[in-house]
Structures are given as structure tokens and as C-alpha cells.
């Protein structure tokens, strides 16, 4: 009788689990925390004015590592000396410590128009939110009016507006 009962339980388990598929570790979906569409995040400066404003089509927290994914984003960073910088990208990822923002996909950095600042274009860029500089090891193109500089690797201090290309620098200057 015990073996018949065990057989019935085994048969039930086999039939009940027939449509259930086991997910392998690589197939499991990442767990998500908060999710916002058409979101705006604002960090205030010591003067009480917005210092950093991020607009994104959507923002999603990843619970597995507490990082944040942003899509179709626009970041405005206000400085006292170099005006306002605007950064746009297709996507971004902010690690759990929130010390940087890794941007990818048609990354464009524009300085204040009134100060004749450059327009920087690259595929990937990291914005250090604590030191307020941007950097990339990728190829960059920098436009100053009619002039164009290109090179591999960039480091720029947003507060002072200074840019440094690392290697393979060449330019085209139109009079």
C-alpha cells in the first residue's frame, strides 16, 4: 500500500510538472526594483539651485546588484565657471555607489552656447559624479564652431571646461 501511494505521488509529480520548464541560471530574468517612465532626477547644489538634472525615458533599478539603468537620457550639469553642460545618450548605467554614470550609444556632450564651448561625440563615456569630469578610452570627435578635432581617449573637467585628448589626435581647422 505504501509503494502504491508513493507511485501515485510520483505519477502526479510527473504529470503536474510536464508543462513547467526549469530555467537555467543564465536564462533567469534579472530582478527589478523601481521603474519610472519619463523620469526626472535632480541633485541640488550647495546654493540651493539644481546642480545635476537627469531626464530619462525610463529608469529601472536592478535588484541583483542595486545598479540603475537609464534609457534615452539627457543630463544637465550646471557649473559656476564653465556654464551648463548637456549630455545625451541612448543608455546609461549607474553603479550601486552612485559615483559614476556609464553612458553608451550616440553620446553627445555640449557646453554652453554663450561661451562657445565644444560639442563632443563618442560611443561610450563615463561621467564621474563626485569629481565632475568625463572620460573615455574610445574615439572622440570635438567640434569648436567650424573646427574639428579627433582622437582616441578623452578626459575633461566640466567645472573648468578643460579638455585633454589622449592619443592619435588630428584636426581640421577651417579659417
Beta strands, then each sheet from edge to edge (+ up, - down):
strand 1: 32-44
strand 2: 50-62
strand 3: 67-78
strand 4: 84-94
strand 5: 100-110
strand 6: 119-128
strand 7: 133-144
strand 8: 147-157
strand 9: 162-172
sheet 1: 1+ 2- 3+ 4- 5+ 6- 7+ 8- 9+
end
